[in-house]
Amino acid sequence: MLHSYAFSNFQSFRDRVEVDLTLNRKVGFTDWMADAPTGERISKLMAVIGPNGSGKTALLKPLVFLGWFTGQSFQQAPDAQIPVTPHAAAADQPTEFECTLDFDGKLWRYTLSCTPQRVLHEALYLKRERFGYVFVREWDASTNAYTVKQQDFGLAPQEARKVRPNVSLIAWAAQFGVPLAVRMAASSVITNVNVLGRIPMGDQAIVVAAQHFFDHPDQRNRMGTLLSSWDMGLSGVDLQELTIPNPQQPEQPPKKVLVPVGIHRSRDTEFRLPFALESSGTQGAFVLLARLLEALERGGLAIIDEFENDLHPHMLEPILDLFANPNTNPNQAQLLFTCHAIEVLNLVHKSQVMLVQKNADCESTASRMDAVVGIRNDDNFYAKYMAGAYGAVPHF
């Protein structure tokens, strides 16, 4: 489980910000919390709220980047840049990341400092009595090479010295079959965010979700049950194969794609609607469930931008409850999400909310809501937030 992550000089965030999912044991336990194997109490969700353009999506992107960098950066071209964008006012300074998580029943810490051109520092630490390094990788500008120290990591020294400047040592070591690196590189981050921001909701997203449900029949059955129970006028969802010719290349065989079809009943009549004719809310829930059900089955992290997009605010609770229920979340998956539905403040604890805002210098800041001075457990969080008492609201 993810315990915390921190970063600095990344997109609109210039100063260091930390997102901490660990909870004080004085906080009343709810099903949206879990006790980690390493002893800490961890939140299974974190809501991110704030005005448009404040940096909410940018607060999620470091985790998406780290998941890609430690797992897949080996796949990029040797001369490709690392996809990080420092704050415009500190473009000559490195971007820094730190992440703490439990894995294999142990507590680990990963740190990274980089520019778009190269890794400057990368390290993995394991907590025994205290944190000790598993590997430390440092760029030596005087020799134009990396020094790598290892302690029970298992990568051959000659291979460690060859690591490319734009590749994580974890992703690099995984290619050589280092067991710890292979397991870490396979860690699950499921998201609708990429380096550019939220992946647009459209026909392609629906087709991808349909293929996912075809490949995972158990999740498909759960999706159909959930959508039907959420009172969207559906009694089921079927998948239909379409054959699409390519007029630009008529000599090529037609492309076959799966598309969802909504099953409806009116009195004694059953009829079917292509999803193109369903509401945007139904389409959005279909695509969202493809991501959430995969995370719930595998464990790991679901990172969703604009979580409630096209959904009624009353839909928040039944969807979040999927992460609370041990029957639907047996592997302690976690959900980090942005949303504009402030009703979420009526559902979660104040320690499970991050408030994001941007100052006059175009620098984003973020803090956990329970750090607001004077906030009380018996506050009406929704009313006080709407009144501007906690900040992170638009100003006109």
HELIX and SHEET records of a PDB file:
HELIX    1   1 LYS A   56  GLN A   72  1                                  17    
HELIX    2   2 SER A   73  GLN A   75  5                                   3    
HELIX    3   3 ALA A   88  ALA A   90  5                                   3    
HELIX    4   4 PRO A  157  ALA A  160  1                                   4    
HELIX    5   5 LEU A  169  GLN A  175  1                                   7    
HELIX    6   6 PRO A  179  ALA A  185  1                                   7    
HELIX    7   7 ASP A  203  ASP A  215  1                                  13    
HELIX    8   8 PRO A  217  SER A  229  1                                  13    
HELIX    9   9 PHE A  275  LEU A  277  5                                   3    
HELIX   10  10 SER A  280  ARG A  298  1                                  19    
HELIX   11  11 PRO A  313  MET A  315  5                                   3    
HELIX   12  12 LEU A  316  ALA A  324  1                                   9    
HELIX   13  13 ILE A  342  ASN A  346  5                                   5    
HELIX   14  14 LYS A  350  GLN A  352  5                                   3    
HELIX   15  15 MET A  369  ALA A  371  5                                   3    
HELIX   16  16 PHE A  381  MET A  386  1                                   6    
SHEET    1   A 7 VAL A  17  ASP A  20  0                                        
SHEET    2   A 7 LEU A   2  SER A   8 -1                                        
SHEET    3   A 7 THR A  95  PHE A 103 -1                                        
SHEET    4   A 7 LYS A 106  CYS A 114 -1                                        
SHEET    5   A 7 VAL A 119  LYS A 127 -1                                        
SHEET    6   A 7 PHE A 131  ASP A 140 -1                                        
SHEET    7   A 7 ALA A 145  GLN A 150 -1                                        
SHEET    1   B 3 THR A  22  LEU A  23  0                                        
SHEET    2   B 3 ARG A  41  SER A  43 -1                                        
SHEET    3   B 3 MET A  33  ASP A  35 -1                                        
SHEET    1   C 6 VAL A 189  THR A 191  0                                        
SHEET    2   C 6 LEU A 301  ILE A 304  1                                        
SHEET    3   C 6 GLN A 334  THR A 338  1                                        
SHEET    4   C 6 LEU A  45  ILE A  49  1                                        
SHEET    5   C 6 VAL A 353  LYS A 358  1                                        
SHEET    6   C 6 SER A 364  ARG A 368 -1                                        
SHEET    1   D 2 VAL A 193  ASN A 194  0                                        
SHEET    2   D 2 GLY A 197  ARG A 198 -1                                        
SHEET    1   E 3 GLY A 236  ILE A 244  0                                        
SHEET    2   E 3 LYS A 255  SER A 266 -1                                        
SHEET    3   E 3 THR A 269  PRO A 274 -1                                        
END                                                                             
